[in-house]
Amino acid sequence: MSDDAVRDRLAQILDPTLLPLLEQRDGPARLLERLPIVYPPNAVGPDYNAAQEAWDLTGVLYSTRGRHFEAMSLYTSLYYQMLRSQTAGRIHKGTPLVRLADSYSALGYPVHAKRYLMLTLCEDALRENGDVSPETTGIYFRLIWGSGLPEAELKRYARQFNDLAIQNPERSQYPEWLLQEVDAAWLTEVPSPSESGLYVACTIYVDYLLDKLGEGTGEHLELLAEYLLSCMPGCRTMRRGRSGSTDYDVVCAMGGFEVDFRSEFGRYFVCECKDWKNPADFTVIAKFCRVLDSTKARFGILFSKSGLSGASTFRDARLEQIKIFQDRGIVIVVVDSNDITQIATGAHFAELLRHKYEEVRLDLRNVRRDAG
């Protein structure tokens, strides 16, 4: 749609109090505040209605003007409002997701674009009961012709997404969960240099998993750890891998980083998850070091809900964390529930990892840490 066509349509459907904001310099910021109030969660679902169209086209207007980051903030806001509207059951959220994919593609961010196309496929697959057809959805052409996904693979993923939703209606309200539950063969893109530093995670999904911590199985912390890492461009994840002697909570493979600090991670690294009330102790970190040794990995992440023992005094497990690097050259960083809460409010996960990596490698203490 042209700029004029979008503005003409918005003049017909957008709430009159919002129309003046479209031409103001700080219009997107003001719209982010006002749109969720004017169009509350119960107004944006379940079908593509006037409220969804008004919000959607507001973002499209900025896209047509080349202001993609501002447009993406509006699409994301719509997506979050639709997630909030699912109190009575899931609704189709494909519109903001495919808009985000198009914007990332326009910016030259292939990894982000592909992820949002796959999230859109999740939504369309459930709407179409696992049979995505070129006659009923645009995601078919975007993924096959635009991204090179084989038709057989598209159909396989669509069936898997639908089967997963039938098995778990609650979790399937989040397409992020559906995408976690299938293989990552779809992820063939390498991050462009410009997108390598971008970190985007769905904070509502992170909050959902955070609220589930402490249930006793540790599964939700594993889901959360894998999701946070999978949102880092170039990081391919596998959850609950198993060798002849060891169960790996999360295994990560890195690609596309040559000069970024993440190049220090090596090609592969492993994550361990401890959803415990008490801090992880010396035994936990020593055993994790043995796992990393056996895989010849020089980096690992311990997701420990309550952190490490001796963290404030640099004793016990915290001291062993430093000694492991000094003796073996292996860096283990620890991510606790406070760190994850920061990410849920918008902190940059990769930057958080960088700070923690430097603290261990350089044995830094009392370091000021800015939010990402």
C-alpha positions, 0 to 999 in steps of 0.5 A: 500500500502507498503512503496515501492509501494507508493514511486514507484508510487510517482516517476512516478507522483509527480512533480520532484522538490518535490521528494527530499523532501520526504526523508528530515527530514523537508520534510512534512513542506516543502511539505506543502509550495510547494504542493499548489504552484505546484498543484494550486486549478484548478489542483486538481478538479473535478475528482481524477486526477494525481494532487490529486493522487500525493498529496494524496499519499504523505500523504499516504507515511508518514502514512505507516511510522507511521507518522500520524500527518504529514500525516494528515497535508498533507491530510488537506492541500489537502482538503483545496485546493479542497475547494478553487477549488470550484469556479465553483461548488462543487467537490467530496472531499471524498479522503482526508476526508476518509484518515483523518478518517483512520489516526485518527482511527490509533491514537486511536481517535474515535470521530475524526475518526467518524466525518471524516467518516460522512464528507466522507459520505456527499461527497459520498451521493452527488456524488451518489444522496443520494443512497450510495451503497457498490458497489460504495463506501468504506464509506459503509463498514467503517461506518457499519462494522467499526463504527457500524452505522446501515445500515438504519441510513446510508441510512437515512443520505445519503438521507438527505444530498442529499436533503439538497444539492439540497435545498442549493447548496452554503452551501453544498460545505462544508460537515461541514454544511451538518453534522450540519443540521442533528441530532447527533444520529451518534455520539455514541463514547466517546473521548479517554483521548489522544484526549480530548485535540485535537481541529480541525476545518476547518478554511476555513469553519469558514472563510466562516461563518465569512464573512456572519456575519452581514446579519441581521438574526443572523443565521450564528453566530448560525451556527458558534457557534455550529460548533466551539463547535461541534469540541470539542471532547465530545460536542454534540450540538443542534441548535435552541432548543425550550422550552415552554418559551424560544428559545435556540440558541445552547444547548450543552451536554458534555461527557467524561471529568472528570478532564479537566476544562470542567468538570466544565461546567456540563452535559449541557450548553447553548449558546446565539448568538448576531450578533449585531454592538454594544456590548451586554449590561447589559440586554442581559447578565441578560436575559441570566443568567435567561435562565441558571438559568431556565435550572439549568446550571452553564455555558454558552457562549455568542457569541457576535460579538462586545463583551460586554459593559464596557469590558475595564472599568469593568462596565456595562455588564462586571461587571454584568458578574462577579457578576453573578458568585459571586452571583449565581455560573454561569460562562458566557464567551463571545466570540467575532469576534476577538476570532473567527478570532483567531480560523480561523487562528488555535487557540485552541478553548478549550484553549480560553474557559479555559482562559475566564472561569478562568478570570470570575471565578477568576475575573482576569484582564489584563491577558496575553493570549497565542494563543492556 
